[in-house]
């Protein structure tokens, strides 16, 4: 198929019938498709020298999977080779619908019953980040996840972390408990004295708001440390 500007685009219809994601979805169900195949259905066309399945796989690799793709800035995604604003909009809209579906189905939300549950929820995504990110897991009364907003990017040192910014999303979501999470880009999850200091300060602030700070998870390269398990809080 030729695009409006004359550039050749490989479409799903250029692939053998048994390799076309849309046909596989019809015959075997959406659950049988890989993430790359599902994204390929959204994108529909590839670019010269790269079919749509390869384009989808490249995007997943570059962003570290669906979570990274969901968190990508729109402008960054639209600038990727083979996308543009229209296709970036399709991807972001589909991922946002998926996020809302999870939030609308309480039984489908992850439930945190241990530090390992919290760590495993974010370790794949955060373990490879080049910058430090500080996030908070918002929990309901049964410790089902309500949301996981990112509060700081860069050097989230103790001096800049404000209790108001940490608990504002918790109050908005009517969360009764939180778990703090941040990563160490060095790969070593050993908590610093500042990590312990800010956690204790936020625990005290949470008590005043009746919002419990259950733990602080520090994520490294395929490893994590729970301050609660270490007896530091």
C-alpha positions as CSV (number, residue, x, y, z in Angstrom):
1,X,0.0,0.0,0.0
2,X,1.2,3.5,-0.8
3,X,0.7,6.4,1.6
4,X,-0.4,9.9,0.7
5,X,3.2,11.0,0.5
6,X,4.1,8.2,-1.9
7,X,6.1,6.2,0.7
8,X,5.6,2.5,0.7
9,X,4.0,1.1,3.9
10,X,3.8,-2.6,4.8
11,X,0.4,-3.4,6.2
12,X,-1.0,-6.4,8.0
13,X,-2.5,-7.6,4.7
14,X,1.0,-7.9,3.3
15,X,1.8,-10.7,5.8
16,X,0.9,-14.3,5.2
17,X,-2.7,-15.0,6.3
18,X,-1.7,-17.2,9.3
19,X,0.6,-14.5,10.6
20,X,-1.9,-11.7,10.5
21,X,-2.8,-10.6,14.0
22,X,-6.4,-9.7,13.1
23,X,-7.0,-13.2,11.6
24,X,-5.4,-14.8,14.7
25,X,-7.6,-12.7,17.0
26,X,-10.7,-13.8,15.1
27,X,-9.8,-17.5,15.0
28,X,-8.2,-17.9,18.4
29,X,-9.3,-15.0,20.6
30,X,-7.5,-11.8,21.7
31,X,-5.8,-13.6,24.7
32,X,-3.8,-15.7,22.2
33,X,-2.0,-12.7,20.8
34,X,1.3,-11.3,22.0
35,X,1.6,-7.7,23.1
36,X,3.3,-6.9,19.8
37,X,0.5,-8.4,17.8
38,X,-2.2,-6.4,19.7
39,X,-0.3,-3.2,19.2
40,X,0.2,-4.1,15.5
41,X,-3.6,-4.2,15.1
42,X,-3.8,-0.7,16.6
43,X,-1.1,0.7,14.3
44,X,-2.2,-1.2,11.1
45,X,0.8,-0.1,9.0
46,X,4.5,-0.3,9.3
47,X,7.1,1.8,7.5
48,X,9.5,1.2,4.6
49,X,11.8,-1.7,5.5
50,X,9.9,-2.5,8.8
51,X,6.5,-4.2,8.9
52,X,4.0,-3.4,11.5
53,X,4.8,-6.4,13.7
54,X,8.5,-5.5,13.8
55,X,7.6,-1.8,14.5
56,X,5.4,-2.9,17.5
57,X,8.1,-5.2,18.9
58,X,10.6,-2.4,18.6
59,X,8.4,0.0,20.5
60,X,7.9,-2.5,23.3
61,X,11.6,-3.1,23.5
62,X,12.5,0.6,23.5
63,X,10.0,1.4,26.3
64,X,10.6,-1.8,28.3
65,X,7.1,-3.3,27.8
66,X,3.5,-2.1,28.2
67,X,4.1,-0.3,31.4
68,X,6.9,1.8,29.9
69,X,4.8,2.5,26.8
70,X,1.9,3.6,29.0
71,X,4.1,6.0,30.9
72,X,5.7,7.5,27.8
73,X,5.1,11.1,27.1
74,X,2.9,11.7,24.1
75,X,5.4,14.0,22.4
76,X,8.1,11.4,22.8
77,X,6.0,8.6,21.4
78,X,4.7,10.7,18.5
79,X,8.3,11.5,17.5
80,X,9.3,7.8,17.2
81,X,10.1,6.6,13.7
82,X,7.0,5.0,12.3
83,X,4.4,6.6,14.6
84,X,3.4,10.3,14.5
85,X,0.6,12.0,16.4
86,X,-2.3,9.9,15.0
87,X,-0.8,6.5,15.8
88,X,0.6,7.7,19.1
89,X,-2.9,8.8,20.0
90,X,-4.3,5.4,19.2
91,X,-1.7,3.6,21.4
92,X,-2.2,6.0,24.3
93,X,-6.0,5.8,24.1
94,X,-5.9,2.0,24.1
95,X,-3.6,1.9,27.1
96,X,-5.6,4.4,29.0
97,X,-8.8,2.4,28.4
98,X,-7.0,-0.6,29.8
99,X,-5.9,1.3,32.9
100,X,-9.5,2.5,33.5
101,X,-10.9,-1.0,33.1
102,X,-8.6,-2.2,35.9
103,X,-9.6,0.6,38.1
104,X,-13.3,0.0,37.4
105,X,-12.9,-3.7,38.4
106,X,-11.8,-3.9,42.0
107,X,-11.4,-7.7,41.9
108,X,-8.9,-7.3,39.1
109,X,-6.7,-4.9,40.9
110,X,-3.5,-6.2,42.5
111,X,-3.7,-6.8,46.2
112,X,-0.6,-6.1,48.3
113,X,-0.2,-8.6,51.1
114,X,3.6,-8.5,51.5
115,X,6.7,-6.4,50.6
116,X,7.4,-8.8,47.7
117,X,3.9,-8.1,46.2
118,X,4.7,-4.4,46.1
119,X,8.2,-4.9,44.8
120,X,7.1,-7.3,42.1
121,X,4.5,-4.9,40.9
122,X,7.1,-2.3,40.0
123,X,10.5,-4.0,39.8
124,X,10.5,-4.8,36.1
125,X,9.5,-1.3,35.2
126,X,11.6,0.7,37.7
127,X,14.7,-1.5,38.0
128,X,16.0,-0.3,34.6
129,X,15.3,3.4,34.9
130,X,18.3,5.7,34.4
131,X,16.9,8.3,36.8
132,X,15.5,8.0,40.3
133,X,11.7,7.9,40.4
134,X,9.7,8.3,43.6
135,X,6.3,6.7,43.5
136,X,3.5,5.9,46.0
137,X,1.2,2.9,45.9
138,X,-2.3,3.9,47.0
139,X,-4.3,1.2,48.8
140,X,-7.9,0.8,49.9
141,X,-8.9,-0.8,53.2
142,X,-8.3,-4.3,51.9
143,X,-4.9,-3.2,50.4
144,X,-6.1,-3.4,46.7
145,X,-4.2,-1.0,44.5
146,X,-6.0,2.3,43.7
147,X,-3.2,3.9,41.7
148,X,0.5,4.3,41.6
149,X,1.4,8.0,40.8
150,X,4.9,9.2,40.2
151,X,5.7,12.1,42.5
152,X,9.3,12.9,41.7
153,X,11.8,12.2,38.9
154,X,15.5,12.8,39.1
155,X,17.2,13.1,42.4
156,X,14.4,12.6,44.9
157,X,16.4,13.5,48.0
158,X,14.9,13.9,51.4
159,X,15.0,17.7,51.3
160,X,12.6,18.0,48.3
161,X,10.0,15.4,49.3
162,X,7.0,17.2,50.8
163,X,4.4,15.4,52.8
164,X,1.6,17.4,51.1
165,X,2.7,16.2,47.7
166,X,2.9,12.6,48.9
167,X,-0.5,12.5,50.5
168,X,-2.4,14.7,48.1
169,X,-3.1,11.8,45.6
170,X,-3.9,9.5,48.5
171,X,-6.6,11.9,49.8
172,X,-8.0,12.4,46.3
173,X,-8.2,8.6,45.8
174,X,-9.7,8.0,49.3
175,X,-6.7,5.7,50.0
176,X,-6.4,4.5,53.6
177,X,-2.8,3.2,53.2
178,X,0.3,3.8,51.1
179,X,3.6,2.2,50.3
180,X,6.5,4.4,49.2
181,X,8.6,3.1,46.3
182,X,11.8,4.5,44.7
183,X,14.6,3.1,42.7
184,X,18.4,3.4,42.9
185,X,19.7,3.7,39.3
186,X,23.1,2.3,40.5
187,X,21.4,-1.1,40.9
188,X,22.1,-1.3,44.6
189,X,18.9,-1.1,46.6
190,X,20.6,-0.5,50.0
191,X,18.6,2.2,51.7
192,X,20.5,5.4,52.5
193,X,20.2,7.2,55.8
194,X,18.1,9.8,53.9
195,X,15.7,7.1,52.7
196,X,15.1,6.1,56.3
197,X,14.8,9.7,57.5
198,X,12.2,10.7,54.9
199,X,10.2,7.5,55.5
200,X,9.9,8.1,59.2
201,X,8.9,11.7,58.6
202,X,6.2,10.6,56.2
203,X,4.9,7.9,58.6
204,X,4.4,10.6,61.2
205,X,2.7,12.9,58.7
206,X,0.4,10.0,57.6
207,X,-0.7,9.4,61.2
208,X,-2.0,12.9,61.4
209,X,-4.1,12.3,58.2
210,X,-5.1,8.8,59.2
211,X,-3.3,7.4,56.2
212,X,-0.9,4.6,57.0
213,X,2.6,4.4,55.4
214,X,3.0,0.7,55.5
215,X,6.5,0.4,54.0
216,X,9.2,1.9,51.8
217,X,10.5,-0.3,49.0
218,X,13.8,0.5,47.4
219,X,14.3,-1.1,44.0
220,X,17.6,-2.0,42.4
221,X,18.7,-4.2,39.5
222,X,16.4,-7.3,40.0
223,X,16.6,-6.8,43.8
224,X,14.7,-4.8,46.3
225,X,14.9,-3.9,50.0
226,X,11.9,-3.3,52.3
227,X,12.6,-0.9,55.1
228,X,10.0,-2.6,57.1
229,X,11.6,-6.0,56.7
230,X,14.9,-4.6,57.6
231,X,13.5,-3.1,60.8
232,X,14.4,0.4,59.8
233,X,10.9,1.8,60.3
